[in-house]
Amino acid sequence: DAGAEERKNSVVLLDGFYGASPDWFHGKTMEEIIDYFKACLAFHEREYGPAINAVIHFDETTIHMAVASIPLIKGESEHGQRLSAKDIMGNRADYRKRQDRFYEEVGKPRGMERGESHDPENIRKHLTVQEFKKQQLETQVEELQQQNKKLQADCKKLQFTNQKLQELNATLAEQIEQPFLQYSMMQFIRTAKVRGEHGEIKSVMDGYNAYMERHFERLKAEWAQQFPPEPVKEHERELELDYDEREIG
């Protein structure tokens, strides 16, 4: 009837599907649902050609309408039409524009939301299996490099802390050893015996006490000058210094 010529490879039928989310249908009257699908059918015929069949399915999980139409467009003659599904469907950009028009004309007036729009120019490039694996490996290598850098920093910090602990341990050992040697010497002095000028047996301690009575003040001043006190807490405080403020070789 349209006067269109059908070639062997002509597309003679387009299938359309129109639906909505179950939430949108919830609470809608039959009149509102029928009105929505009538608007869908009118949109379909404007965009895809005259419909020869349209059926609303109420007996499935989500209500929807299936439409079958013929891809007819105006031909070269005034009244002639021709088959061209290719011209009607177009490319990805045409798909997106039709979806935008459907939303503005049919969906938006009924409180629906537009799905996320993707510009064809920004659609992610399809990767081959090899390219995908390479991309995954590069990501893993980068993550491992970051982990390695952090571990190296932690290792340097531990080395610094270990060095300070060794220095503190050496200081503590020295401070513990010196009193022990002094104690041992005093024990020896208390028990040792010597002979006096006239051959008598005398205690070393007696001679030591006499010596201390004569030279106590001088010895005390010399001791304070040669061995100034150095509390252990001074060494402990060094470990509390901020690690980042020190230069580590």
Contacts in CASP RR format, 6 or more apart in sequence:
PFRMAT RR
TARGET T0000
AUTHOR 0000-0000-0000
METHOD contacts of the structure
MODEL  1
DAGAEERKNSVVLLDGFYGASPDWFHGKTMEEIIDYFKACLAFHEREYGP
AINAVIHFDETTIHMAVASIPLIKGESEHGQRLSAKDIMGNRADYRKRQD
RFYEEVGKPRGMERGESHDPENIRKHLTVQEFKKQQLETQVEELQQQNKK
LQADCKKLQFTNQKLQELNATLAEQIEQPFLQYSMMQFIRTAKVRGEHGE
IKSVMDGYNAYMERHFERLKAEWAQQFPPEPVKEHERELELDYDEREIG
2 70 0 8 1.000
2 72 0 8 1.000
2 80 0 8 1.000
2 81 0 8 1.000
3 80 0 8 1.000
3 81 0 8 1.000
4 72 0 8 1.000
4 80 0 8 1.000
4 81 0 8 1.000
4 82 0 8 1.000
4 83 0 8 1.000
5 82 0 8 1.000
5 83 0 8 1.000
6 12 0 8 1.000
6 83 0 8 1.000
7 83 0 8 1.000
10 83 0 8 1.000
11 71 0 8 1.000
11 83 0 8 1.000
11 85 0 8 1.000
11 86 0 8 1.000
12 70 0 8 1.000
12 71 0 8 1.000
12 83 0 8 1.000
13 68 0 8 1.000
13 69 0 8 1.000
13 70 0 8 1.000
13 71 0 8 1.000
14 48 0 8 1.000
14 49 0 8 1.000
14 68 0 8 1.000
14 69 0 8 1.000
14 70 0 8 1.000
14 71 0 8 1.000
14 85 0 8 1.000
14 88 0 8 1.000
14 89 0 8 1.000
15 66 0 8 1.000
15 67 0 8 1.000
15 68 0 8 1.000
16 44 0 8 1.000
16 48 0 8 1.000
16 66 0 8 1.000
16 67 0 8 1.000
16 68 0 8 1.000
16 69 0 8 1.000
17 64 0 8 1.000
17 65 0 8 1.000
17 66 0 8 1.000
17 67 0 8 1.000
18 37 0 8 1.000
18 40 0 8 1.000
18 41 0 8 1.000
18 44 0 8 1.000
18 64 0 8 1.000
18 65 0 8 1.000
18 67 0 8 1.000
19 40 0 8 1.000
19 62 0 8 1.000
19 63 0 8 1.000
19 64 0 8 1.000
19 65 0 8 1.000
20 36 0 8 1.000
20 62 0 8 1.000
20 63 0 8 1.000
20 112 0 8 1.000
21 62 0 8 1.000
22 61 0 8 1.000
22 62 0 8 1.000
24 110 0 8 1.000
24 111 0 8 1.000
24 112 0 8 1.000
25 33 0 8 1.000
25 62 0 8 1.000
25 63 0 8 1.000
28 36 0 8 1.000
33 56 0 8 1.000
33 63 0 8 1.000
34 56 0 8 1.000
36 106 0 8 1.000
36 110 0 8 1.000
37 54 0 8 1.000
37 56 0 8 1.000
37 65 0 8 1.000
39 105 0 8 1.000
39 106 0 8 1.000
40 65 0 8 1.000
40 67 0 8 1.000
40 106 0 8 1.000
41 51 0 8 1.000
41 54 0 8 1.000
41 65 0 8 1.000
41 67 0 8 1.000
43 101 0 8 1.000
43 102 0 8 1.000
43 105 0 8 1.000
43 106 0 8 1.000
44 51 0 8 1.000
44 54 0 8 1.000
44 67 0 8 1.000
44 69 0 8 1.000
45 51 0 8 1.000
45 69 0 8 1.000
47 88 0 8 1.000
47 98 0 8 1.000
47 101 0 8 1.000
48 69 0 8 1.000
48 71 0 8 1.000
48 88 0 8 1.000
49 69 0 8 1.000
49 70 0 8 1.000
49 71 0 8 1.000
49 72 0 8 1.000
49 73 0 8 1.000
49 88 0 8 1.000
50 69 0 8 1.000
50 70 0 8 1.000
50 72 0 8 1.000
51 67 0 8 1.000
51 68 0 8 1.000
51 69 0 8 1.000
52 68 0 8 1.000
52 69 0 8 1.000
52 70 0 8 1.000
53 66 0 8 1.000
53 67 0 8 1.000
53 68 0 8 1.000
54 65 0 8 1.000
54 66 0 8 1.000
54 67 0 8 1.000
54 68 0 8 1.000
55 65 0 8 1.000
55 66 0 8 1.000
56 63 0 8 1.000
56 64 0 8 1.000
56 65 0 8 1.000
57 63 0 8 1.000
57 64 0 8 1.000
57 65 0 8 1.000
57 66 0 8 1.000
70 83 0 8 1.000
71 83 0 8 1.000
71 84 0 8 1.000
71 85 0 8 1.000
71 88 0 8 1.000
71 89 0 8 1.000
72 81 0 8 1.000
72 82 0 8 1.000
72 83 0 8 1.000
73 81 0 8 1.000
73 82 0 8 1.000
73 84 0 8 1.000
73 87 0 8 1.000
73 88 0 8 1.000
74 80 0 8 1.000
74 81 0 8 1.000
74 82 0 8 1.000
75 81 0 8 1.000
75 82 0 8 1.000
76 82 0 8 1.000
89 95 0 8 1.000
91 120 0 8 1.000
92 120 0 8 1.000
92 123 0 8 1.000
93 120 0 8 1.000
96 117 0 8 1.000
96 118 0 8 1.000
96 119 0 8 1.000
96 120 0 8 1.000
99 114 0 8 1.000
99 115 0 8 1.000
99 117 0 8 1.000
100 114 0 8 1.000
100 117 0 8 1.000
103 112 0 8 1.000
103 114 0 8 1.000
103 115 0 8 1.000
108 114 0 8 1.000
127 135 0 8 1.000
156 248 0 8 1.000
157 243 0 8 1.000
159 248 0 8 1.000
160 243 0 8 1.000
160 246 0 8 1.000
160 248 0 8 1.000
161 239 0 8 1.000
161 243 0 8 1.000
164 238 0 8 1.000
164 239 0 8 1.000
165 239 0 8 1.000
167 235 0 8 1.000
168 232 0 8 1.000
168 235 0 8 1.000
168 236 0 8 1.000
168 238 0 8 1.000
168 239 0 8 1.000
171 230 0 8 1.000
171 232 0 8 1.000
171 235 0 8 1.000
172 232 0 8 1.000
175 232 0 8 1.000
189 204 0 8 1.000
189 205 0 8 1.000
189 208 0 8 1.000
190 203 0 8 1.000
190 204 0 8 1.000
190 205 0 8 1.000
192 203 0 8 1.000
192 204 0 8 1.000
193 201 0 8 1.000
193 202 0 8 1.000
193 203 0 8 1.000
193 204 0 8 1.000
194 201 0 8 1.000
194 202 0 8 1.000
194 203 0 8 1.000
194 204 0 8 1.000
195 201 0 8 1.000
195 202 0 8 1.000
196 202 0 8 1.000
212 219 0 8 1.000
END
